[in-house]
Amino acid sequence: MADTPRVVMQDKEIFTDEHRMLRESVRKFAKGLAPHAVEWDEAGIFPAEIFKQAGELGFFGINKSPEYGGMGLDWWYTVCWAEELVYTNNAGLNMALMVQSDMATPIIDEIGNDDVKRNFLAPAIQGDMIAALGVSEPGGGSDVAAIRTTAVREGDDYVINGQKLWITNGTRADFITLAVRTGDDGYGGISLVVFPTDVKGYSVGKSLKKIGNKSSDTAELFFDNCRIPRRYLLGQENGGFMHIMTNFQGERLIAAVAAVAGAEKAVREALAYASERKAFGRPVAKFQVWRHKMVEHLTSIEAARRLTYYAVDTFVKSPYTATRAITMSKLFAGDLLQKVLYDCMQMYGGFGYTLEYPISRAWADGRLITIGGGTSEIMKEILVKTEGL
């Protein structure tokens, strides 16, 4: 894969030498893990020590508060993190790490009190604690307003009952950034708490077997009269819904960035393979049908990158006005990734259907982008609203 192009936006180059230094650090880290990709997929999990390695390199604290061990950098550094992480050749590993860096911890950094930041955020930034985000439930994933897991006040505590599903890092999380119902039905009764998993009454169900992203543990979680201190509340009681929605913007944006990077990686690797593989006496890459398909994909990938970078630029300037751009970028990048991986897999012929080459696992892993963090159908419904339709 060629290095990400130098993009000029508003007469200012986005990526500086400092950004490129982070890129090199992430790529070195990712390529060092790549030889274990098949092994960890077959095991259904990767070693927990990888979290510590990533923490020591600063990857979990890229845009977190320096006071708690973060680097306080802008979101363009997060773009570098997501784009270079694809070199692990293991999307499950990448997703688990990005849950820690960009899904479970940003809310704590934004609205947590000093107590929860020192006891949960700081150790997570260092990789000493593993974090999970607990929003989805058996009755619904994208419909956050339908959350049924309850947190009832009892003195200085909350007593939590309910169930969560599809929770990445769920089997081994030290804490969960948990969405709970503290008030009436609907979005107005939802709160966020930090939930330490050593609490009595908490249990992990089975680790779900998935089509792709196999090395990331995905669990169902149960809460049976679990008691936590009320000081673990994030922000205001019954004020969690908007924070969850804002957090979704970062989750969807990093998914779009990773999808675009993964799509280009797949094309470049497929072209390299097809330049060596021969059919009817000449390299497969020399057949017009494949040359045309690949340049069409590269054109679409460049368009997706520009759209996604526009969404990042909008998000950096004003997270609360970036919904339209982010939603479009996730929708477009997610659908494009499906087409790219299908054609790239086809170029490998029979080998593309084996686990010998990363393309087969990428094809299975990539399917999640149109489901996780809000399905493509949900993205379209959001856009219907932003367009006033």
PyMOL commands that set and color helices and strands:
alter all, ss='L'
color gray80, all
select helices_A, chain A and resi 17-43+49-56+59-61+66-68+75-88+91-102+106-111+114-126+144-146+187-189+230-232+240-276+284-286+288-317+319-321+323-347+349-353+358-370+376-386
alter helices_A, ss='H'
color red, helices_A
select strands_A, chain A and resi 8-9+12-13+131-134+150-154+157-168+175-181+190-196+202-207+218-229+233-234+278-279+282-283
alter strands_A, ss='S'
color yellow, strands_A
deselect
rebuild
show_as cartoon
